């Protein structure tokens, strides 16, 4: 199997795992999680970590291909976590403004604003578990 095919299947498997985990936790299936990259585990973290480690196992950990994938994986995953902090600040600001407009009383409008932003971004735990999962899959895939 070509590496791109494996990464594609890994992405699909991650999303199905996410669907099952959120379905069990919420006691109902939410098909929306199939098209979101954030959540537990982070799709970016699983696929990029697996790609990076698989490149190191295939080409060697001193090879420029591994170094490039490792650096880009680190940059992207760092930015994912930083965006979560920005989203949280944006949500707090949005709720503050919504409550100010509504006269300090929560309303349907301010609750919708909060719901709109509440699940955006990647949490550090979701990225960390995704990275661990991706690394373990790469090691299992690269094992003779």
N, C-alpha and C positions, 0 to 999 in steps of 0.2 A: 504494500500500500504506500502510495506517495505521501510525503509529509503534509502537503496541502490537504489531501483527502482526510488524513488522520486529524488534522487541526479542525477541519470542517465538522467531522463526526464528533470530535470532542466538544465543540461548541454546541451542537445539537444535544449531546448527552448532558452537558451542564445545564442547559435550559430545561430539559425534561426533569432532571434532578431537582432543580429549583421549583418547578411546577408541583412535583410530589411533596417536597418539604413544606412549601407554603400551603398546599392543599391539606396536609396532615395538621399543620399548626392552626389553620383557620377553619378546618372541618368543611371546606368547600373548595372546589377547583376554581382558580382564577386564571383564565387563559391569557390575561394581560402580561403575566410574568414571563410568558414565552418570548415576548418581543422586547423585554427590558433587559439591559445589560447589567444594571446594578442589582443589588440584593444579595442573598446568601445562597451560593457563593457568587462572587463577582465574575462575570464572563471574561472580562478583560484580564483579570488576574490569573484565572485558570489557563486560558489559551496562551497568553504571553509568557507566563512562567514555564509552561510545558515546552513552548517553542524555544525559549532561551536555553533551558537545560538540555533538551534534545539536540540542539545545535552543538552545545559543548560536548556531549557524549559522542556525537557523530564526527565532529571536526577536531575536537580537542579543546581544552579550556584555555589554551594560549593562542588559539586561532583568531584572526580578526573578525571572522563571522560570528563567533561566540561573543567576543567583546562588544561588537556593535549591537547584537540582539540583547545582550545583558544590559548595556547602557540605556538603550531605548525602552526596554521593559521597565527599568528603574525610573526613568523620567516619566513615562506614562502612568505608572502606578502611583508615583508620588503626586503627580498632578490630580489623579482621581481622588485621592484622599484630601488634598488641599481644596478641591472644588466642593467637597462635602461641607467643609467649614464655611466656605463662602455661601453655600446654599442655606445653611443654618442661620447665618447672619441675615441673609435676605429674607428668610421666612419670618424671623423675629421682627425685622423692620416692617415687612408687609403687614403682619398682624397688628403691630403698633399703629400703623397708619389706618388700617381698617377699623380698629377700635376707636381711634380718634375721630374718624369720619362718622361712625355709628353712635357717637356720644358715649364712649366707654362701656357700652353694653354689648356683649357678644351677640351677633346676629347670624343669620344664615349666610350673609355675604362674607363676613369675616371667617366663618368656619369653612366655606368653600375655598377661600384664599389660602387658609392654612392647609387644607387637604391637597390643594394643587401642588404645593411645594414640599409636603412632608416626606415624600418617598423619593425625592430626587437626590442624586449623588451616591457616592460609594462610602460606606462606613469602614473604618480601619479593620475591624474584625472580619467583615465580609471579604475585604481584599486579602487579609492575612490568611484566612482559611482557603480562599481561592488560590493563593500562591502555593500553599502547602499541598493542596490537591493537585495542582499543575505539576509541581516538582515530583511528587510521588508517581503520577501517571507517566511522566517522561522517563523516570528511572525504570519503571515496569516495562514501558514500551522499548527502551533501549537495552534491556537485559537480554543476554543471549539465551 
